[in-house]
Structure formats: structure tokens, C-alpha cells
Amino acid sequence: MNDLFKLCLHTITTKPLSFQEACQAYAKRGIRGITIWRDALEKLPTNDVREILKDNDLNLVSYCRGGFFAHTEEGKRKEAIADNKRIIEEAAEIEAPLIVLVCGAHPDQSPETSRKQIIEGIEEILPMAEYSDIKLAIEPLHPMYADDRSAINTLHQANTIAEQFNSDYLGVAIDVYHLWWDPDLKKEIYRCGKNNHLFAFHICDWLTPTKHLLLDRGLMGEGCIDIPQIREWVEDAGFDGFHEVEIFSERWWAEDQNAFLDKIVEAYKQHC
Ligand code: ZN
């Protein structure tokens, strides 16, 4: 049985709750970590955000999400870079130590071209992240998203880019949902850890059948991912940060969110 001191919730997991409701509901259950999704803040003043976190004794783990650098039009790529700079400013204001990057892809160009644009985008924003003391984590996405969400689909690719930059401020977010299938996962997790690039660990489960590409993730224990195994590799590789529950699920969002949170806590204790 896991205790809860490393449990972190992504606000998107309990999307129907307001930011304040979510913080209170997490704190009430002894959850200590939170990752804030940008739209959850609904333009709340920065001071209010910090105060709500403090009142509920929550550690801000990361801010989601930046990226989406790839586009066929140069103007759109420039817009993405400007938006990522705004995200760094917002993260600095709420004192988030890390921004997760969903790096982007475009169906009208090859993944190779998208990856080149992703590297150019990271090059543009990394100095500002370094200066702001905010880390950036490349999150490799499952290959089913290679058309329009991310051309970085394996931990191997994310590790290679992080190594190329060789900055203390650029690493990788490992999400079991995206990477569980990869035969090289163990090897690449150790490679990531060895280079001190393992910045974040996201958990949920893979359902069979998956009914929606984006909005049908499972609660831990509902699906086929061996989360304890991946967690063991991640911790063996030197990671000692939070275990972040990130579940996009129309099915779970339709349920009572307090009951869902109780189930998350139980699932974390039993299946992670
Ligand atoms: Zn994730």
C-alpha cells in the first residue's frame, strides 16, 4: 500500500471542479501535490492562486502545458513561440518549477519536419526558462498522436533532444499512458535518469477498448499498464518526485468528482 505523500493531481483530472474546489478537495484527502492546467485558472489573479495553494498546503509540481511548436506556416510557429514565452511568465508568477511541453505536429508535413521545428522552438524559449529558473519537460506522446499533437513519440526521441541541448533546464516527462508499450522503455528510462533528465512522472491507465483517442483514459488499475513496474524503473533511475495522476476521461468527469477522488486515492494505494 502506498502512502499519499508523493501523490499529485492534475487539475484536468477533476475538470468539473473549479480551481479552489479542486485544491480543497485534494487537501481534504491528504494529497500534497498539484499540477495546474492553464485553463483551470480561469484568469484568477496570481495572488489568489498562490494563496489558495498555501491555504491548502499544496506543492505546485508543474504547469501544463507549453509546446505545439510545429506548424506549416512560419507565422503560426512564431505565434507558438510567443505563447510559450507567455506560459513561462505565467509559470513564474505562480511559482511553478516546471512546464510540460506537448511539442506539436502537423498532418500536412512529415514528423521529421515537425521535430525540426520543435527543436527550433525549444531553442527560442530555453534561455528564458533558464533565466526564469523554470524547467521544461518534453513529454513524448503515444504514436496515435503523431499527426497533430506531437511528433515526439518515444522516450528515445525525447532523450536524444534533451541530450542535444544539454541544459539543466530541459528534461523529459514520462507518462505511462504514452510509453507503456515501448520495448525499449526500461533502457530509455535508465538513460533518462543517468543524464538527470527525468523531470516528471505521470500515471493513469490504458483501457481496452479505448473509445476516444484523447478523452478515454482509465483510472489506475482499470487497464493493462503495469504501473508498479514502470514506477520501479523510474525510481531506480533516480527519480524521487511526485506521482502525477493525469486522467482525461469523459466517463469519469460525468461522475461525482468527490467520489472519483476517493477512488483515485484508493487506486493509488492499491495499483501504483
Ligand atoms: Zn502526461
py3Dmol code that shows the C-alpha trace and the ligand (Angstrom):
import py3Dmol

protein = """\
ATOM      1  CA  MET A   1       0.000   0.000   0.000  1.00  0.00           C
ATOM      2  CA  ASN A   2       1.348   3.390  -0.982  1.00  0.00           C
ATOM      3  CA  ASP A   3       1.012   6.306   1.354  1.00  0.00           C
ATOM      4  CA  LEU A   4      -0.002   9.589  -0.179  1.00  0.00           C
ATOM      5  CA  PHE A   5       2.993  11.860   0.291  1.00  0.00           C
ATOM      6  CA  LYS A   6       4.060  11.578  -3.361  1.00  0.00           C
ATOM      7  CA  LEU A   7       0.592  11.755  -4.835  1.00  0.00           C
ATOM      8  CA  CYS A   8      -0.085  14.715  -7.121  1.00  0.00           C
ATOM      9  CA  LEU A   9      -3.245  15.507  -9.060  1.00  0.00           C
ATOM     10  CA  HIS A  10      -3.504  17.270 -12.393  1.00  0.00           C
ATOM     11  CA  THR A  11      -6.389  19.748 -12.257  1.00  0.00           C
ATOM     12  CA  ILE A  12      -7.606  18.363 -15.620  1.00  0.00           C
ATOM     13  CA  THR A  13      -8.298  15.050 -13.833  1.00  0.00           C
ATOM     14  CA  THR A  14     -11.110  16.725 -11.909  1.00  0.00           C
ATOM     15  CA  LYS A  15     -12.000  19.138 -14.695  1.00  0.00           C
ATOM     16  CA  PRO A  16     -15.565  19.867 -13.490  1.00  0.00           C
ATOM     17  CA  LEU A  17     -14.216  21.371 -10.225  1.00  0.00           C
ATOM     18  CA  SER A  18     -13.126  24.998 -10.025  1.00  0.00           C
ATOM     19  CA  PHE A  19      -9.506  25.598  -9.056  1.00  0.00           C
ATOM     20  CA  GLN A  20     -10.431  26.406  -5.471  1.00  0.00           C
ATOM     21  CA  GLU A  21     -12.808  23.446  -5.146  1.00  0.00           C
ATOM     22  CA  ALA A  22     -10.142  21.138  -6.545  1.00  0.00           C
ATOM     23  CA  CYS A  23      -7.477  22.389  -4.133  1.00  0.00           C
ATOM     24  CA  GLN A  24      -9.788  21.968  -1.164  1.00  0.00           C
ATOM     25  CA  ALA A  25     -10.904  18.514  -2.253  1.00  0.00           C
ATOM     26  CA  TYR A  26      -7.283  17.366  -2.763  1.00  0.00           C
ATOM     27  CA  ALA A  27      -6.126  18.759   0.591  1.00  0.00           C
ATOM     28  CA  LYS A  28      -9.050  17.166   2.409  1.00  0.00           C
ATOM     29  CA  ARG A  29      -7.813  13.755   1.241  1.00  0.00           C
ATOM     30  CA  GLY A  30      -4.204  14.338   2.208  1.00  0.00           C
ATOM     31  CA  ILE A  31      -2.990  14.940  -1.361  1.00  0.00           C
ATOM     32  CA  ARG A  32       0.105  17.162  -1.282  1.00  0.00           C
ATOM     33  CA  GLY A  33       0.927  17.832  -4.926  1.00  0.00           C
ATOM     34  CA  ILE A  34      -0.893  19.657  -7.708  1.00  0.00           C
ATOM     35  CA  THR A  35      -0.164  20.256 -11.378  1.00  0.00           C
ATOM     36  CA  ILE A  36      -2.122  23.170 -12.719  1.00  0.00           C
ATOM     37  CA  TRP A  37      -3.562  23.167 -16.210  1.00  0.00           C
ATOM     38  CA  ARG A  38      -3.539  26.624 -17.699  1.00  0.00           C
ATOM     39  CA  ASP A  39      -7.289  26.858 -18.335  1.00  0.00           C
ATOM     40  CA  ALA A  40      -8.123  25.753 -14.767  1.00  0.00           C
ATOM     41  CA  LEU A  41      -7.051  29.165 -13.519  1.00  0.00           C
ATOM     42  CA  GLU A  42      -9.803  30.998 -15.441  1.00  0.00           C
ATOM     43  CA  LYS A  43      -7.873  34.273 -15.167  1.00  0.00           C
ATOM     44  CA  LEU A  44      -7.690  34.091 -11.359  1.00  0.00           C
ATOM     45  CA  PRO A  45      -5.300  36.764 -10.056  1.00  0.00           C
ATOM     46  CA  THR A  46      -1.845  35.350  -9.354  1.00  0.00           C
ATOM     47  CA  ASN A  47      -2.009  36.288  -5.677  1.00  0.00           C
ATOM     48  CA  ASP A  48      -5.223  34.315  -5.289  1.00  0.00           C
ATOM     49  CA  VAL A  49      -3.645  31.261  -6.915  1.00  0.00           C
ATOM     50  CA  ARG A  50      -0.673  31.367  -4.574  1.00  0.00           C
ATOM     51  CA  GLU A  51      -2.915  31.959  -1.571  1.00  0.00           C
ATOM     52  CA  ILE A  52      -5.231  29.044  -2.409  1.00  0.00           C
ATOM     53  CA  LEU A  53      -2.216  26.733  -2.794  1.00  0.00           C
ATOM     54  CA  LYS A  54      -0.795  27.921   0.523  1.00  0.00           C
ATOM     55  CA  ASP A  55      -4.112  27.649   2.375  1.00  0.00           C
ATOM     56  CA  ASN A  56      -4.405  24.035   1.225  1.00  0.00           C
ATOM     57  CA  ASP A  57      -0.747  23.187   1.841  1.00  0.00           C
ATOM     58  CA  LEU A  58      -0.266  22.069  -1.779  1.00  0.00           C
ATOM     59  CA  ASN A  59       3.081  21.839  -3.582  1.00  0.00           C
ATOM     60  CA  LEU A  60       2.884  23.162  -7.114  1.00  0.00           C
ATOM     61  CA  VAL A  61       4.579  20.438  -9.173  1.00  0.00           C
ATOM     62  CA  SER A  62       4.166  21.738 -12.714  1.00  0.00           C
ATOM     63  CA  TYR A  63       2.235  23.926 -15.107  1.00  0.00           C
ATOM     64  CA  CYS A  64       0.558  22.383 -18.166  1.00  0.00           C
ATOM     65  CA  ARG A  65       1.215  22.976 -20.856  1.00  0.00           C
ATOM     66  CA  GLY A  66       3.508  24.597 -23.398  1.00  0.00           C
ATOM     67  CA  GLY A  67       4.722  23.400 -26.779  1.00  0.00           C
ATOM     68  CA  PHE A  68       2.757  22.999 -30.029  1.00  0.00           C
ATOM     69  CA  PHE A  69       5.739  24.393 -31.918  1.00  0.00           C
ATOM     70  CA  ALA A  70       5.121  22.596 -35.229  1.00  0.00           C
ATOM     71  CA  HIS A  71       3.178  24.299 -37.984  1.00  0.00           C
ATOM     72  CA  THR A  72       3.294  24.592 -41.760  1.00  0.00           C
ATOM     73  CA  GLU A  73       3.132  28.413 -41.585  1.00  0.00           C
ATOM     74  CA  GLU A  74       6.006  30.422 -40.218  1.00  0.00           C
ATOM     75  CA  GLY A  75       3.632  32.978 -38.686  1.00  0.00           C
ATOM     76  CA  LYS A  76       1.940  30.265 -36.651  1.00  0.00           C
ATOM     77  CA  ARG A  77       5.300  28.959 -35.446  1.00  0.00           C
ATOM     78  CA  LYS A  78       6.233  32.469 -34.299  1.00  0.00           C
ATOM     79  CA  GLU A  79       2.884  32.765 -32.510  1.00  0.00           C
ATOM     80  CA  ALA A  80       3.586  29.468 -30.729  1.00  0.00           C
ATOM     81  CA  ILE A  81       6.957  30.738 -29.529  1.00  0.00           C
ATOM     82  CA  ALA A  82       5.385  33.963 -28.243  1.00  0.00           C
ATOM     83  CA  ASP A  83       2.704  31.931 -26.474  1.00  0.00           C
ATOM     84  CA  ASN A  84       5.332  29.707 -24.858  1.00  0.00           C
ATOM     85  CA  LYS A  85       7.095  32.808 -23.563  1.00  0.00           C
ATOM     86  CA  ARG A  86       3.801  33.938 -22.028  1.00  0.00           C
ATOM     87  CA  ILE A  87       3.474  30.496 -20.425  1.00  0.00           C
ATOM     88  CA  ILE A  88       6.921  30.888 -18.877  1.00  0.00           C
ATOM     89  CA  GLU A  89       5.844  34.290 -17.486  1.00  0.00           C
ATOM     90  CA  GLU A  90       2.665  32.778 -16.058  1.00  0.00           C
ATOM     91  CA  ALA A  91       4.602  29.890 -14.516  1.00  0.00           C
ATOM     92  CA  ALA A  92       6.997  32.370 -12.924  1.00  0.00           C
ATOM     93  CA  GLU A  93       4.092  34.339 -11.480  1.00  0.00           C
ATOM     94  CA  ILE A  94       2.516  31.322  -9.836  1.00  0.00           C
ATOM     95  CA  GLU A  95       5.971  29.967  -8.911  1.00  0.00           C
ATOM     96  CA  ALA A  96       5.695  26.722 -10.870  1.00  0.00           C
ATOM     97  CA  PRO A  97       9.085  24.997 -11.101  1.00  0.00           C
ATOM     98  CA  LEU A  98       8.335  23.079 -14.305  1.00  0.00           C
ATOM     99  CA  ILE A  99       6.409  23.423 -17.574  1.00  0.00           C
ATOM    100  CA  VAL A 100       5.358  20.327 -19.506  1.00  0.00           C
ATOM    101  CA  LEU A 101       5.778  20.557 -23.286  1.00  0.00           C
ATOM    102  CA  VAL A 102       3.375  18.791 -25.642  1.00  0.00           C
ATOM    103  CA  CYS A 103       5.591  19.544 -28.565  1.00  0.00           C
ATOM    104  CA  GLY A 104       3.220  19.579 -31.533  1.00  0.00           C
ATOM    105  CA  ALA A 105       2.849  18.096 -35.010  1.00  0.00           C
ATOM    106  CA  HIS A 106       1.027  18.960 -38.201  1.00  0.00           C
ATOM    107  CA  PRO A 107      -0.677  16.446 -40.514  1.00  0.00           C
ATOM    108  CA  ASP A 108       0.397  18.378 -43.633  1.00  0.00           C
ATOM    109  CA  GLN A 109       4.097  17.847 -43.013  1.00  0.00           C
ATOM    110  CA  SER A 110       6.337  14.942 -42.060  1.00  0.00           C
ATOM    111  CA  PRO A 111       7.118  14.125 -38.419  1.00  0.00           C
ATOM    112  CA  GLU A 112      10.771  14.861 -39.261  1.00  0.00           C
ATOM    113  CA  THR A 113       9.877  18.398 -40.296  1.00  0.00           C
ATOM    114  CA  SER A 114       7.770  18.817 -37.163  1.00  0.00           C
ATOM    115  CA  ARG A 115      10.651  17.598 -35.000  1.00  0.00           C
ATOM    116  CA  LYS A 116      12.995  20.103 -36.607  1.00  0.00           C
ATOM    117  CA  GLN A 117      10.515  22.886 -35.818  1.00  0.00           C
ATOM    118  CA  ILE A 118      10.139  21.594 -32.249  1.00  0.00           C
ATOM    119  CA  ILE A 119      13.899  21.817 -31.740  1.00  0.00           C
ATOM    120  CA  GLU A 120      13.898  25.360 -33.162  1.00  0.00           C
ATOM    121  CA  GLY A 121      11.040  26.297 -30.819  1.00  0.00           C
ATOM    122  CA  ILE A 122      12.802  24.912 -27.757  1.00  0.00           C
ATOM    123  CA  GLU A 123      15.957  26.768 -28.806  1.00  0.00           C
ATOM    124  CA  GLU A 124      13.962  30.015 -28.782  1.00  0.00           C
ATOM    125  CA  ILE A 125      12.407  29.605 -25.337  1.00  0.00           C
ATOM    126  CA  LEU A 126      15.030  27.699 -23.340  1.00  0.00           C
ATOM    127  CA  PRO A 127      17.162  30.774 -22.460  1.00  0.00           C
ATOM    128  CA  MET A 128      14.107  32.477 -20.956  1.00  0.00           C
ATOM    129  CA  ALA A 129      13.221  29.330 -18.997  1.00  0.00           C
ATOM    130  CA  GLU A 130      16.790  29.142 -17.686  1.00  0.00           C
ATOM    131  CA  TYR A 131      16.784  32.812 -16.743  1.00  0.00           C
ATOM    132  CA  SER A 132      13.388  32.358 -15.009  1.00  0.00           C
ATOM    133  CA  ASP A 133      14.613  29.244 -13.170  1.00  0.00           C
ATOM    134  CA  ILE A 134      11.806  27.144 -14.666  1.00  0.00           C
ATOM    135  CA  LYS A 135      12.463  23.706 -16.084  1.00  0.00           C
ATOM    136  CA  LEU A 136      10.925  22.432 -19.322  1.00  0.00           C
ATOM    137  CA  ALA A 137       9.922  18.796 -19.742  1.00  0.00           C
ATOM    138  CA  ILE A 138       9.425  17.264 -23.184  1.00  0.00           C
ATOM    139  CA  GLU A 139       6.556  14.794 -22.903  1.00  0.00           C
ATOM    140  CA  PRO A 140       6.730  12.058 -25.561  1.00  0.00           C
ATOM    141  CA  LEU A 141       3.193  11.241 -26.700  1.00  0.00           C
ATOM    142  CA  HIS A 142       1.803   7.905 -27.860  1.00  0.00           C
ATOM    143  CA  PRO A 143       2.269   7.458 -31.651  1.00  0.00           C
ATOM    144  CA  MET A 144      -1.503   7.731 -32.188  1.00  0.00           C
ATOM    145  CA  TYR A 145      -0.983  11.478 -31.652  1.00  0.00           C
ATOM    146  CA  ALA A 146       1.832  11.818 -34.204  1.00  0.00           C
ATOM    147  CA  ASP A 147      -0.489  13.545 -36.708  1.00  0.00           C
ATOM    148  CA  ASP A 148      -1.412  16.689 -34.832  1.00  0.00           C
ATOM    149  CA  ARG A 149      -0.296  16.652 -31.184  1.00  0.00           C
ATOM    150  CA  SER A 150       3.316  15.547 -31.037  1.00  0.00           C
ATOM    151  CA  ALA A 151       5.994  14.285 -33.401  1.00  0.00           C
ATOM    152  CA  ILE A 152       7.966  13.148 -30.352  1.00  0.00           C
ATOM    153  CA  ASN A 153       6.560   9.696 -29.710  1.00  0.00           C
ATOM    154  CA  THR A 154       9.222   7.700 -27.919  1.00  0.00           C
ATOM    155  CA  LEU A 155      11.363   8.246 -24.886  1.00  0.00           C
ATOM    156  CA  HIS A 156      14.350   7.615 -27.162  1.00  0.00           C
ATOM    157  CA  GLN A 157      13.468  10.694 -29.231  1.00  0.00           C
ATOM    158  CA  ALA A 158      12.859  12.859 -26.151  1.00  0.00           C
ATOM    159  CA  ASN A 159      16.121  11.722 -24.526  1.00  0.00           C
ATOM    160  CA  THR A 160      18.046  12.451 -27.721  1.00  0.00           C
ATOM    161  CA  ILE A 161      16.714  16.020 -27.910  1.00  0.00           C
ATOM    162  CA  ALA A 162      17.337  16.655 -24.196  1.00  0.00           C
ATOM    163  CA  GLU A 163      20.908  15.397 -24.577  1.00  0.00           C
ATOM    164  CA  GLN A 164      21.442  17.572 -27.631  1.00  0.00           C
ATOM    165  CA  PHE A 165      20.610  20.708 -25.603  1.00  0.00           C
ATOM    166  CA  ASN A 166      22.491  19.518 -22.523  1.00  0.00           C
ATOM    167  CA  SER A 167      20.827  22.040 -20.188  1.00  0.00           C
ATOM    168  CA  ASP A 168      19.836  21.511 -16.548  1.00  0.00           C
ATOM    169  CA  TYR A 169      16.549  23.115 -17.547  1.00  0.00           C
ATOM    170  CA  LEU A 170      15.463  20.752 -20.332  1.00  0.00           C
ATOM    171  CA  GLY A 171      14.371  17.214 -19.494  1.00  0.00           C
ATOM    172  CA  VAL A 172      11.573  14.741 -20.013  1.00  0.00           C
ATOM    173  CA  ALA A 173       8.147  13.932 -18.564  1.00  0.00           C
ATOM    174  CA  ILE A 174       7.452  10.198 -18.514  1.00  0.00           C
ATOM    175  CA  ASP A 175       3.773   9.387 -18.841  1.00  0.00           C
ATOM    176  CA  VAL A 176       2.883   5.695 -18.552  1.00  0.00           C
ATOM    177  CA  TYR A 177      -0.077   6.193 -20.901  1.00  0.00           C
ATOM    178  CA  HIS A 178       2.169   7.234 -23.762  1.00  0.00           C
ATOM    179  CA  LEU A 179       5.115   4.926 -23.194  1.00  0.00           C
ATOM    180  CA  TRP A 180       3.945   1.634 -21.620  1.00  0.00           C
ATOM    181  CA  TRP A 181       4.094  -0.266 -24.936  1.00  0.00           C
ATOM    182  CA  ASP A 182       7.712   0.600 -25.779  1.00  0.00           C
ATOM    183  CA  PRO A 183      10.069  -2.435 -25.780  1.00  0.00           C
ATOM    184  CA  ASP A 184      12.973  -0.076 -25.018  1.00  0.00           C
ATOM    185  CA  LEU A 185      11.222   1.615 -22.115  1.00  0.00           C
ATOM    186  CA  LYS A 186      13.389   0.284 -19.301  1.00  0.00           C
ATOM    187  CA  LYS A 187      16.614   1.087 -21.133  1.00  0.00           C
ATOM    188  CA  GLU A 188      15.438   4.584 -22.052  1.00  0.00           C
ATOM    189  CA  ILE A 189      14.216   5.326 -18.510  1.00  0.00           C
ATOM    190  CA  TYR A 190      17.680   4.486 -17.173  1.00  0.00           C
ATOM    191  CA  ARG A 191      19.283   6.600 -19.884  1.00  0.00           C
ATOM    192  CA  CYS A 192      16.991   9.493 -18.937  1.00  0.00           C
ATOM    193  CA  GLY A 193      17.806   9.165 -15.249  1.00  0.00           C
ATOM    194  CA  LYS A 194      21.508   8.852 -15.811  1.00  0.00           C
ATOM    195  CA  ASN A 195      21.529  12.233 -17.555  1.00  0.00           C
ATOM    196  CA  ASN A 196      19.381  13.847 -14.810  1.00  0.00           C
ATOM    197  CA  HIS A 197      16.684  14.470 -17.387  1.00  0.00           C
ATOM    198  CA  LEU A 198      13.842  12.647 -15.650  1.00  0.00           C
ATOM    199  CA  PHE A 199      11.737  15.594 -14.520  1.00  0.00           C
ATOM    200  CA  ALA A 200       8.189  14.219 -14.130  1.00  0.00           C
ATOM    201  CA  PHE A 201       6.192  11.004 -13.856  1.00  0.00           C
ATOM    202  CA  HIS A 202       2.535  10.852 -14.957  1.00  0.00           C
ATOM    203  CA  ILE A 203       0.165   7.960 -14.245  1.00  0.00           C
ATOM    204  CA  CYS A 204      -3.225   6.679 -15.382  1.00  0.00           C
ATOM    205  CA  ASP A 205      -4.237   3.514 -17.274  1.00  0.00           C
ATOM    206  CA  TRP A 206      -4.883   2.253 -20.811  1.00  0.00           C
ATOM    207  CA  LEU A 207      -8.382   0.898 -21.451  1.00  0.00           C
ATOM    208  CA  THR A 208      -9.300  -1.905 -23.834  1.00  0.00           C
ATOM    209  CA  PRO A 209     -11.026  -0.921 -25.976  1.00  0.00           C
ATOM    210  CA  THR A 210     -10.125   2.761 -25.894  1.00  0.00           C
ATOM    211  CA  LYS A 211     -13.254   4.543 -27.105  1.00  0.00           C
ATOM    212  CA  HIS A 212     -11.806   8.005 -27.681  1.00  0.00           C
ATOM    213  CA  LEU A 213      -8.229   8.861 -28.654  1.00  0.00           C
ATOM    214  CA  LEU A 214      -7.994  11.712 -26.166  1.00  0.00           C
ATOM    215  CA  LEU A 215     -10.758  11.507 -23.594  1.00  0.00           C
ATOM    216  CA  ASP A 216     -10.927   7.872 -22.514  1.00  0.00           C
ATOM    217  CA  ARG A 217      -8.049   7.270 -20.155  1.00  0.00           C
ATOM    218  CA  GLY A 218      -8.511   4.859 -17.306  1.00  0.00           C
ATOM    219  CA  LEU A 219      -8.082   5.099 -13.575  1.00  0.00           C
ATOM    220  CA  MET A 220      -5.012   3.237 -12.356  1.00  0.00           C
ATOM    221  CA  GLY A 221      -5.857  -0.471 -12.120  1.00  0.00           C
ATOM    222  CA  GLU A 222      -8.628  -0.328 -14.735  1.00  0.00           C
ATOM    223  CA  GLY A 223      -6.399  -1.129 -17.676  1.00  0.00           C
ATOM    224  CA  CYS A 224      -3.353  -3.025 -18.884  1.00  0.00           C
ATOM    225  CA  ILE A 225      -0.396  -0.846 -17.796  1.00  0.00           C
ATOM    226  CA  ASP A 226       1.985  -2.356 -15.248  1.00  0.00           C
ATOM    227  CA  ILE A 227       2.381   0.875 -13.304  1.00  0.00           C
ATOM    228  CA  PRO A 228       4.358  -0.604 -10.341  1.00  0.00           C
ATOM    229  CA  GLN A 229       6.925  -1.970 -12.814  1.00  0.00           C
ATOM    230  CA  ILE A 230       7.388   1.361 -14.592  1.00  0.00           C
ATOM    231  CA  ARG A 231       7.465   3.192 -11.258  1.00  0.00           C
ATOM    232  CA  GLU A 232      10.215   0.835 -10.081  1.00  0.00           C
ATOM    233  CA  TRP A 233      12.326   1.627 -13.157  1.00  0.00           C
ATOM    234  CA  VAL A 234      11.689   5.358 -12.765  1.00  0.00           C
ATOM    235  CA  GLU A 235      12.706   5.308  -9.105  1.00  0.00           C
ATOM    236  CA  ASP A 236      15.701   3.050  -9.796  1.00  0.00           C
ATOM    237  CA  ALA A 237      16.750   5.651 -12.353  1.00  0.00           C
ATOM    238  CA  GLY A 238      16.892   8.199  -9.530  1.00  0.00           C
ATOM    239  CA  PHE A 239      13.527   9.916  -9.741  1.00  0.00           C
ATOM    240  CA  ASP A 240      12.079  10.837  -6.340  1.00  0.00           C
ATOM    241  CA  GLY A 241       9.445  13.398  -7.293  1.00  0.00           C
ATOM    242  CA  PHE A 242       5.661  13.261  -7.291  1.00  0.00           C
ATOM    243  CA  HIS A 243       3.494  10.650  -8.994  1.00  0.00           C
ATOM    244  CA  GLU A 244       1.084  12.755 -11.004  1.00  0.00           C
ATOM    245  CA  VAL A 245      -2.386  11.447 -11.761  1.00  0.00           C
ATOM    246  CA  GLU A 246      -3.447  12.744 -15.165  1.00  0.00           C
ATOM    247  CA  ILE A 247      -6.742  11.291 -16.389  1.00  0.00           C
ATOM    248  CA  PHE A 248      -8.715  12.821 -19.246  1.00  0.00           C
ATOM    249  CA  SER A 249     -11.982  10.942 -19.168  1.00  0.00           C
ATOM    250  CA  GLU A 250     -15.450  11.997 -20.151  1.00  0.00           C
ATOM    251  CA  ARG A 251     -16.690   8.939 -18.302  1.00  0.00           C
ATOM    252  CA  TRP A 252     -15.067   9.984 -15.011  1.00  0.00           C
ATOM    253  CA  TRP A 253     -15.855  13.682 -15.488  1.00  0.00           C
ATOM    254  CA  ALA A 254     -19.541  12.722 -15.635  1.00  0.00           C
ATOM    255  CA  GLU A 255     -19.292  11.172 -12.151  1.00  0.00           C
ATOM    256  CA  ASP A 256     -19.399  12.944  -8.802  1.00  0.00           C
ATOM    257  CA  GLN A 257     -15.860  14.345  -8.529  1.00  0.00           C
ATOM    258  CA  ASN A 258     -15.575  13.792  -4.787  1.00  0.00           C
ATOM    259  CA  ALA A 259     -16.419  10.120  -5.183  1.00  0.00           C
ATOM    260  CA  PHE A 260     -13.942   9.977  -8.093  1.00  0.00           C
ATOM    261  CA  LEU A 261     -11.216  11.489  -5.902  1.00  0.00           C
ATOM    262  CA  ASP A 262     -11.848   8.861  -3.249  1.00  0.00           C
ATOM    263  CA  LYS A 263     -11.433   6.207  -5.959  1.00  0.00           C
ATOM    264  CA  ILE A 264      -8.193   7.813  -7.174  1.00  0.00           C
ATOM    265  CA  VAL A 265      -6.733   7.738  -3.661  1.00  0.00           C
ATOM    266  CA  GLU A 266      -7.754   4.088  -3.276  1.00  0.00           C
ATOM    267  CA  ALA A 267      -6.396   3.157  -6.729  1.00  0.00           C
ATOM    268  CA  TYR A 268      -3.121   4.910  -5.988  1.00  0.00           C
ATOM    269  CA  LYS A 269      -2.719   2.953  -2.755  1.00  0.00           C
ATOM    270  CA  GLN A 270      -3.541  -0.369  -4.437  1.00  0.00           C
ATOM    271  CA  HIS A 271      -2.293  -0.241  -8.023  1.00  0.00           C
ATOM    272  CA  CYS A 272       0.692   2.061  -8.282  1.00  0.00           C
TER     273      CYS A 272
END
"""
ligand_1 = """\
1
ZN
Zn 1.161 13.363 -19.163
"""
view = py3Dmol.view(width=600, height=400)
view.addModel(protein, "pdb")
view.setStyle({"model": 0}, {"cartoon": {"style": "trace"}})
view.addModel(ligand_1, "xyz")
view.setStyle({"model": 1}, {"stick": {}})
view.zoomTo()
view.show()
